[in-house]
C-alpha cells in the first residue's frame, strides 16, 4: 500500500476489568487513574488509517516533546519505507526543534501554527468575516508558507468574553 501522507497523533486509552498484578518490572501496568495515564503515540497512513509506528507513553508526556523526539529519531526510517510526501500533525508539532528536524530530512509537513507564535498572534488580528492569506515565514530557520484563515465573528465573540 502506498500513501501520500502519514498522520502523527497521541491518544489516550483505558482498559476496564481486573488484571492480575505480576512482578515483572518491564510489564506495562494497567491501573485505575486519570484517563491520560495510558497514552499511545501513533503514526498512521492517512488513507487506510493503519498504524505504521506506535509507542506507549507515560500520561505525563508532553506532546510537543514527544513529537520532537519522533521527528528526529524515526521520520527518516518511515520516509524511506513509506515514501510519504506529507507529514501531518496537530499544533504540538510546531516547535523549532521539530520543524528544523523535518526540514533537515526534507520532509514536507502540514500542521496548525499555534497562537503562541508572535507572528501568528499579530496576523490573527486582521481580516473580515472569513478571510485568508498566504504568509511567508522563516520560523525555526525553516522557510515555510502559512495559510492564515481568520473569522472575525468568532474573534469578536472571544474578545467580548474577555471583558
Contact map, one row per residue, 1 for C-alpha under 8 A:
1110000000000000000000000000000000000000000000000000000000000000000000000000000000000000000000000000000000000000000000000000000000000000000000000000000000000000000
1111000000000000000000000000000000000000000000000000000000000000000000000000000001100000000000000000000000000000000000000000000000000000000000000000000000000000000
1111110000000000000000000000000000000000000011100000000000000000000000000000000001110000000000000000000000000000000000000000000000000000000000000000000000000000000
0111110000000000000000000000000000000000000001000000000000000000000000000000000000111100000000000000000000000000000000000000000000000000000000000000000000000000000
0011111000000000000000000000000000000000000011000000000000000000000000000000000000011111000000000000000000000000000000000000000000000000000000000000000000000000000
0011111100000000000000000000000000000000001111000000000000000000000000000000000000010111000000000000000000000000000000000000000000000000000000000000000000000000000
0000111110000000000000000000000000000000011111000000000000000000000000000000000000000011100000000000000000000000000000000000000000000000000000000000000000000000000
0000011111000000000000000000000000000000111100000000000000000000000000000000000000000011110000000000000000000000000000000000000000000000000000000000000000000000000
0000001111100000000000000000000000000000111000000000000000000000000000000000000000000000110000000000000000000000000000000000000000000000000000000000000000000000000
0000000111110000000000000000000000000011110000000000000000000010000000000000000000000000000000000000000000000000000000000000000000000000000000000000000000000000000
0000000011111000000000000000000000000011110000000000000000000000000000000000000000000000000000000000000000000000000000000000000000000000000000000000000000000000000
0000000001111100000000000000000000111111000000000000000000000000000000000000000000000000000000000000000000000000000000000000000000000000000000000000000000000000000
0000000000111110000000000000000000110111000000000000000000000000000000000000000000000000000000000000000000000000000000000000000000000000000000000000000000000000000
0000000000011111000000000000000000100100000000000000000000000000000000000000000000000000000000000000000000000000000000000000000000000000000000000000000000000000000
0000000000001111100000000000010000000000000000000000000000000000000000000000000000000000000000000000000000000000000000000000000000000000000000000000000000000000000
0000000000000111110000000000000000000000000000000000000000000000000000000000000000000000000000000000000000000000000000000000000000000000000000000000000000000000000
0000000000000011111000000000000000000000000000000000000000000000000000000000000000000000000000000000000000000000000000000000000000000000000000000000000000000000000
0000000000000001111100000000000000000000000000000000000000000000000000000000000000000000000000000000000000000000000000000000000000000000000000000000000000000000000
0000000000000000111110000000010000000000000000000000000000000000000000000000000000000000000000000000000000000000000000000000000000000000000000000000000000000000000
0000000000000000011111000000000000000000000000000000000000000000000000000000000000000000000000000000000000000000000000000000000000000000000000000000000000000000000
0000000000000000001111100000100000000000000000000000000000000000000000000000000000000000000000000000000000000000000000000000000000000000000000000000000000000000000
0000000000000000000111110010000000000000000000000000000000000000000000000000000000000000000000000000000000000000000000000000000000000000000000000000000000000000000
0000000000000000000011111000000000000000000000000000000000000000000000000000000000000000000000000000000000000000000000000000000000000000000000000000000000000000000
0000000000000000000001111110000000000000000000000000000000000000000000000000000000000000000000000000000000000000000000000000000000000000000000000000000000000000000
0000000000000000000000111110000000000000000000000000000000000000000000000000000000000000000000000000000000000000000000000000000000000000000000000000000000000000000
0000000000000000000000011111000000000000000000000000000000000000000000000000000000000000000000000000000000000000000000000000000000000000000000000000000000000000000
0000000000000000000001011111100000000000000000000000000000000000000000000000000000000000000000000000000000000000000000000000000000000000000000000000000000000000000
0000000000000000000000000111110000000000000000000000000000000000000000000000000000000000000000000000000000000000000000000000000000000000000000000000000000000000000
0000000000000000000010000011111000000000000000000000000000000000000000000000000000000000000000000000000000000000000000000000000000000000000000000000000000000000000
0000000000000010001000000001111100000000000000000000000000000000000000000000000000000000000000000000000000000000000000000000000000000000000000000000000000000000000
0000000000000000000000000000111110000000000000000000000000000000000000000000000000000000000000000000000000000000000000000000000000000000000000000000000000000000000
0000000000000000000000000000011111000000000000000000000000000000000000000000000000000000000000000000000000000000000000000000000000000000000000000000000000000000000
0000000000000000000000000000001111101000000000000000000000000000000000000000000000000000000000000000000000000000000000000000000000000000000000000000000000000000000
0000000000000000000000000000000111111000000000000000000000000000000000000000000000000000000000000000000000000000000000000000000000000000000000000000000000000000000
0000000000011100000000000000000011111100000000000000000000000000000000000000000000000000000000000000000000000000000000000000000000000000000000000000000000000000000
0000000000011000000000000000000001111110000000000000000000110000000000000000000000000000000000000000000000000000000000000000000000000000000000000000000000000000000
0000000000010000000000000000000011111110000000000000000001110000000000000000000000000000000000000000000000000000000000000000000000000000000000000000000000000000000
0000000000011100000000000000000000111111000000000000000111100000000000000000000000000000000000000000000000000000000000000000000000000000000000000000000000000000000
0000000001111000000000000000000000011111100000000000000111100000000000000000000000000000000000000000000000000000000000000000000000000000000000000000000000000000000
0000000001111000000000000000000000000111110000000000011110000000000000000000000000000000000000000000000000000000000000000000000000000000000000000000000000000000000
0000000111100000000000000000000000000011111000000000111110000000000000000000000000000000000000000000000000000000000000000000000000000000000000000000000000000000000
0000001111100000000000000000000000000001111100000011111000000000000000000000000000000000000000000000000000000000000000000000000000000000000000000000000000000000000
0000011110000000000000000000000000000000111110000011110000000000000000000000000000000000000000000000000000000000000000000000000000000000000000000000000000000000000
0000011100000000000000000000000000000000011111011111100000000000000000000000000000000000000000000000000000000000000000000000000000000000000000000000000000000000000
0010111000000000000000000000000000000000001111111111000000000000000000000000000000000000000000000000000000000000000000000000000000000000000000000000000000000000000
0011111000000000000000000000000000000000000111111100000000000000000000000000000000000000000000000000000000000000000000000000000000000000000000000000000000000000000
0010000000000000000000000000000000000000000011111000000000000000000000000000000000000000000000000000000000000000000000000000000000000000000000000000000000000000000
0000000000000000000000000000000000000000000111111100000000000000000000000000000000000000000000000000000000000000000000000000000000000000000000000000000000000000000
0000000000000000000000000000000000000000000111111110000000000000000000000000000000000000000000000000000000000000000000000000000000000000000000000000000000000000000
0000000000000000000000000000000000000000000111011111000000000000000000000000000000000000000000000000000000000000000000000000000000000000000000000000000000000000000
0000000000000000000000000000000000000000011110001111110000000000000000000000000000000000000000000000000000000000000000000000000000000000000000000000000000000000000
0000000000000000000000000000000000000000011110000111110000000000000000000000010000000000000000000000000000000000000000000000000000000000000000000000000000000000000
0000000000000000000000000000000000000000111100000011111000000000000000000000000000000000000000000000000000000000000000000000000000000000000000000000000000000000000
0000000000000000000000000000000000000001111000000011111100000000000000000000000000000000000000000000000000000000000000000000000000000000000000000000000000000000000
0000000000000000000000000000000000000001110000000000111110000000000000000000000000000000000000000000000000000000000000000000000000000000000000000000000000000000000
0000000000000000000000000000000000000111100000000000011111000000000000000000000000000000000000000000000000000000000000000000000000000000000000000000000000000000000
0000000000000000000000000000000000000111100000000000001111101000000000000000000000000000000000000000000000000000000000000000000000000000000000000000000000000000000
0000000000000000000000000000000000001110000000000000000111111000000000000000000000000000000000000000000000000000000000000000000000000000000000000000000000000000000
0000000000000000000000000000000000011110000000000000000011111000000000000000000000000000000000000000000000000000000000000000000000000000000000000000000000000000000
0000000000000000000000000000000000011000000000000000000001111100000000000000000000000000000000000000000000000000000000000000000000000000000000000000000000000000000
0000000000000000000000000000000000000000000000000000000011111110110000000000000000000000000000000000000000000000000000000000000000000000000000000000000000000000000
0000000000000000000000000000000000000000000000000000000000011111110000000000000000000000000000000000000000000000000000000000000000000000000000000000000000000000000
0000000001000000000000000000000000000000000000000000000000001111111000000000000000000000000100000000000000000000000000000000000000000000000000000000000000000000000
0000000000000000000000000000000000000000000000000000000000000111111100000000000000000000000111100000000000000000000000000000000000000000000000000000000000000000000
0000000000000000000000000000000000000000000000000000000000001111111110000000000000000000000000000000000000000000000000000000000000000000000000000000000000000000000
0000000000000000000000000000000000000000000000000000000000001111111111000000000000000000000000000000000000000000000000000000000000000000000000000000000000000000000
0000000000000000000000000000000000000000000000000000000000000011111111100000000000000000000110000100000000000000000000000000000000000000000000000000000000000000000
0000000000000000000000000000000000000000000000000000000000000001111111110000000000000000000010101100100000000000000000000000000000000000000000000000000000000000000
0000000000000000000000000000000000000000000000000000000000000000111111111000000000000000000000000100000000000000000000000000000000000000000000000000000000000000000
0000000000000000000000000000000000000000000000000000000000000000011111111110000000000000000000000000000000000000000000000000000000000000000000000000000000000000000
0000000000000000000000000000000000000000000000000000000000000000001111111111000000000000000000000100110000000000000000000000000000000000000000000000000000000000000
0000000000000000000000000000000000000000000000000000000000000000000111111111000000000000000000000100110000000000000000000000000000000000000000000000000000000000000
0000000000000000000000000000000000000000000000000000000000000000000011111111000000000000000000000000000000000000000000000000000000000000000000000000000000000000000
0000000000000000000000000000000000000000000000000000000000000000000001111111110000000000000000000000000000000000000000000000000000000000000000000000000000000000000
0000000000000000000000000000000000000000000000000000000000000000000001111111111000000000000000000000010000000000000000000000000000000000000000000000000000000000000
0000000000000000000000000000000000000000000000000000000000000000000000111111111100000000000000000000000010000000000000000000000000000000000000000000000000000000000
0000000000000000000000000000000000000000000000000000000000000000000000000111111110000000000000000000000000000000000000000000000000000000000000000000000000000000000
0000000000000000000000000000000000000000000000000001000000000000000000000111111111110000000000000000000000000000000000000000000000000000000000000000000000000000000
0000000000000000000000000000000000000000000000000000000000000000000000000011111111110000000000000000000000100000000000000000000000000000000000000000000000000000000
0000000000000000000000000000000000000000000000000000000000000000000000000001111111100000000000000000000000000000000000000000000000000000000000000000000000000000000
0000000000000000000000000000000000000000000000000000000000000000000000000000111111100000000000000000000000000000000000000000000000000000000000000000000000000000000
0110000000000000000000000000000000000000000000000000000000000000000000000000011111110000000000000000000000000000000000000000000000000000000000000000000000000000000
0111000000000000000000000000000000000000000000000000000000000000000000000000011111111000000000000000000000000000000000000000000000000000000000000000000000000000000
0011110000000000000000000000000000000000000000000000000000000000000000000000011001111110000000000000000000000000000000000000000000000000000000000000000000000000000
0001100000000000000000000000000000000000000000000000000000000000000000000000000000111110000000000000000000110000000000000000000000000000000000000000000000000000000
0001110000000000000000000000000000000000000000000000000000000000000000000000000000011111000000000000000000111100000000000000000000000000000000000000000000000000000
0000111100000000000000000000000000000000000000000000000000000000000000000000000000011111100000000000000000111100000000000000000000000000000000000000000000000000000
0000111100000000000000000000000000000000000000000000000000000000000000000000000000000111110000000000000000001110000000000000000000000000000000000000000000000000000
0000001110000000000000000000000000000000000000000000000000000000000000000000000000000011111110000000000000001110000000000000000000000000000000000000000000000000000
0000000110000000000000000000000000000000000000000000000000000000000000000000000000000001111111000000000000000011000000000000000000000000000000000000000000000000000
0000000000000000000000000000000000000000000000000000000000000000000000000000000000000000111111000000000000000011110000000000000000000000000000000000000000000000000
0000000000000000000000000000000000000000000000000000000000000011001000000000000000000000111111100000000000000000010000000000000000000000000000000000000000000000000
0000000000000000000000000000000000000000000000000000000000000001001100000000000000000000111111100110000000000010000000000000000000000000000000000000000000000000000
0000000000000000000000000000000000000000000000000000000000000001000000000000000000000000011111110110000000000011110000000000000000000000000000000000000000000000000
0000000000000000000000000000000000000000000000000000000000000001000100000000000000000000000111111110000000000000000000000000000000000000000100000000000000000000000
0000000000000000000000000000000000000000000000000000000000000000000000000000000000000000000001111111000000000000000000000000000000000000001100000000000000000000000
0000000000000000000000000000000000000000000000000000000000000000000100000000000000000000000000111111100000000000000000000000000000000000000100000000000000000000000
0000000000000000000000000000000000000000000000000000000000000000001110110000000000000000000011111111110000000000000000000000000000000000000000000000000000000000000
0000000000000000000000000000000000000000000000000000000000000000000000000000000000000000000011111111111000000000000000000000000000000000000101000000000000000000000
0000000000000000000000000000000000000000000000000000000000000000000000000000000000000000000000011111111100000000000000000000000000000000000111000000000000000000000
0000000000000000000000000000000000000000000000000000000000000000000100110000000000000000000000001111111110000000000000000000000000000000000000000000000000000000000
0000000000000000000000000000000000000000000000000000000000000000000000110010000000000000000000000111111111111000000000000000000000000000000000000000000000000000000
0000000000000000000000000000000000000000000000000000000000000000000000000000000000000000000000000011111111110000000000000000000000000000000001000000000000000000000
0000000000000000000000000000000000000000000000000000000000000000000000000000000000000000000000000001111111100000000000000000000000000000000000000000000000000000000
0000000000000000000000000000000000000000000000000000000000000000000000000001000000000000000000000000111111100000000000000000000000000000000000000000000000000000000
0000000000000000000000000000000000000000000000000000000000000000000000000000000000000000000000000000011111110000000000000000000000000000000000000000000000000000000
0000000000000000000000000000000000000000000000000000000000000000000000000000001000001110000000000000011111111000000000000000000000000000000000000000000000000000000
0000000000000000000000000000000000000000000000000000000000000000000000000000000000001110000000000000011001111100000000000000000000000000000000000000000000000000000
0000000000000000000000000000000000000000000000000000000000000000000000000000000000000111100000000000010000111110000000000000000000000000000000000000000000000000000
0000000000000000000000000000000000000000000000000000000000000000000000000000000000000111100000000000000000011111000000000000000000000000000000000000000000000000000
0000000000000000000000000000000000000000000000000000000000000000000000000000000000000001111011000000000000001111100000000000000000000000000000000000000000000000000
0000000000000000000000000000000000000000000000000000000000000000000000000000000000000000011001000000000000000111110000000000000000000000000000000000000000000000000
0000000000000000000000000000000000000000000000000000000000000000000000000000000000000000001001000000000000000011111010010000000000000000000000000000000000000000000
0000000000000000000000000000000000000000000000000000000000000000000000000000000000000000001101000000000000000001111110010000000000000000000000000000000000000000000
0000000000000000000000000000000000000000000000000000000000000000000000000000000000000000000000000000000000000000111111011000000000000000000000000000000000000000000
0000000000000000000000000000000000000000000000000000000000000000000000000000000000000000000000000000000000000000011111011000000000000000000000000000000000000000000
0000000000000000000000000000000000000000000000000000000000000000000000000000000000000000000000000000000000000000111111111000000000000000000000000000000000000000000
0000000000000000000000000000000000000000000000000000000000000000000000000000000000000000000000000000000000000000001111111100000000000000000000000000000000000000000
0000000000000000000000000000000000000000000000000000000000000000000000000000000000000000000000000000000000000000000011111110000000000000000000000000000000000000000
0000000000000000000000000000000000000000000000000000000000000000000000000000000000000000000000000000000000000000111111111111000000000000000000000000000000000000000
0000000000000000000000000000000000000000000000000000000000000000000000000000000000000000000000000000000000000000001111111111100000000000000000000000000000000000000
0000000000000000000000000000000000000000000000000000000000000000000000000000000000000000000000000000000000000000000001111111100000000000000000000000000000000000000
0000000000000000000000000000000000000000000000000000000000000000000000000000000000000000000000000000000000000000000000111111110000000000000000000001000000000000000
0000000000000000000000000000000000000000000000000000000000000000000000000000000000000000000000000000000000000000000000011111111000000000000000000001010000000000000
0000000000000000000000000000000000000000000000000000000000000000000000000000000000000000000000000000000000000000000000001111111000000000000000000000000000000000000
0000000000000000000000000000000000000000000000000000000000000000000000000000000000000000000000000000000000000000000000000011111100000000000000000000010000000000000
0000000000000000000000000000000000000000000000000000000000000000000000000000000000000000000000000000000000000000000000000001111111110000000000000000011100000000000
0000000000000000000000000000000000000000000000000000000000000000000000000000000000000000000000000000000000000000000000000000011111100000000000000000011100000000000
0000000000000000000000000000000000000000000000000000000000000000000000000000000000000000000000000000000000000000000000000000001111100000000000000000011110000000000
0000000000000000000000000000000000000000000000000000000000000000000000000000000000000000000000000000000000000000000000000000001111110000000000000000111100000000000
0000000000000000000000000000000000000000000000000000000000000000000000000000000000000000000000000000000000000000000000000000001111111000000000000000111000000000000
0000000000000000000000000000000000000000000000000000000000000000000000000000000000000000000000000000000000000000000000000000001001111100000000000011110000000000000
0000000000000000000000000000000000000000000000000000000000000000000000000000000000000000000000000000000000000000000000000000000000111110000000000011100000000000000
0000000000000000000000000000000000000000000000000000000000000000000000000000000000000000000000000000000000000000000000000000000000011111000000001111000000000000000
0000000000000000000000000000000000000000000000000000000000000000000000000000000000000000000000000000000000000000000000000000000000001111100000001111000000000000000
0000000000000000000000000000000000000000000000000000000000000000000000000000000000000000000000000000000000000000000000000000000000000111110000111100000000000000000
0000000000000000000000000000000000000000000000000000000000000000000000000000000000000000000000000000000000000000000000000000000000000011111001111100000000000000000
0000000000000000000000000000000000000000000000000000000000000000000000000000000000000000000000000000000000000000000000000000000000000001111111110000000000000000000
0000000000000000000000000000000000000000000000000000000000000000000000000000000000000000000000010000000000000000000000000000000000000000111111110000000000000000000
0000000000000000000000000000000000000000000000000000000000000000000000000000000000000000000000111011000000000000000000000000000000000000011111000000000000000000000
0000000000000000000000000000000000000000000000000000000000000000000000000000000000000000000000000001000000000000000000000000000000000000011111100000000000000000000
0000000000000000000000000000000000000000000000000000000000000000000000000000000000000000000000000011001000000000000000000000000000000000111111110000000000000000000
0000000000000000000000000000000000000000000000000000000000000000000000000000000000000000000000000000000000000000000000000000000000000001111011111000000000000000000
0000000000000000000000000000000000000000000000000000000000000000000000000000000000000000000000000000000000000000000000000000000000000001111001111100000000000000000
0000000000000000000000000000000000000000000000000000000000000000000000000000000000000000000000000000000000000000000000000000000000000111100000111110000000000000000
0000000000000000000000000000000000000000000000000000000000000000000000000000000000000000000000000000000000000000000000000000000000000111100000011111000000000000000
0000000000000000000000000000000000000000000000000000000000000000000000000000000000000000000000000000000000000000000000000000000000011110000000001111100000000000000
0000000000000000000000000000000000000000000000000000000000000000000000000000000000000000000000000000000000000000000000000011000000011110000000000111110000000000000
0000000000000000000000000000000000000000000000000000000000000000000000000000000000000000000000000000000000000000000000000000000001111000000000000011111000000000000
0000000000000000000000000000000000000000000000000000000000000000000000000000000000000000000000000000000000000000000000000001011111110000000000000001111100000000000
0000000000000000000000000000000000000000000000000000000000000000000000000000000000000000000000000000000000000000000000000000001111100000000000000000111111100000000
0000000000000000000000000000000000000000000000000000000000000000000000000000000000000000000000000000000000000000000000000000001111000000000000000000011111110000000
0000000000000000000000000000000000000000000000000000000000000000000000000000000000000000000000000000000000000000000000000000000010000000000000000000001111111000000
0000000000000000000000000000000000000000000000000000000000000000000000000000000000000000000000000000000000000000000000000000000000000000000000000000001111111100000
0000000000000000000000000000000000000000000000000000000000000000000000000000000000000000000000000000000000000000000000000000000000000000000000000000001111111110000
0000000000000000000000000000000000000000000000000000000000000000000000000000000000000000000000000000000000000000000000000000000000000000000000000000000111111111000
0000000000000000000000000000000000000000000000000000000000000000000000000000000000000000000000000000000000000000000000000000000000000000000000000000000011111111100
0000000000000000000000000000000000000000000000000000000000000000000000000000000000000000000000000000000000000000000000000000000000000000000000000000000001111111110
0000000000000000000000000000000000000000000000000000000000000000000000000000000000000000000000000000000000000000000000000000000000000000000000000000000000111111111
0000000000000000000000000000000000000000000000000000000000000000000000000000000000000000000000000000000000000000000000000000000000000000000000000000000000011111111
0000000000000000000000000000000000000000000000000000000000000000000000000000000000000000000000000000000000000000000000000000000000000000000000000000000000001111111
0000000000000000000000000000000000000000000000000000000000000000000000000000000000000000000000000000000000000000000000000000000000000000000000000000000000000111111
0000000000000000000000000000000000000000000000000000000000000000000000000000000000000000000000000000000000000000000000000000000000000000000000000000000000000011111
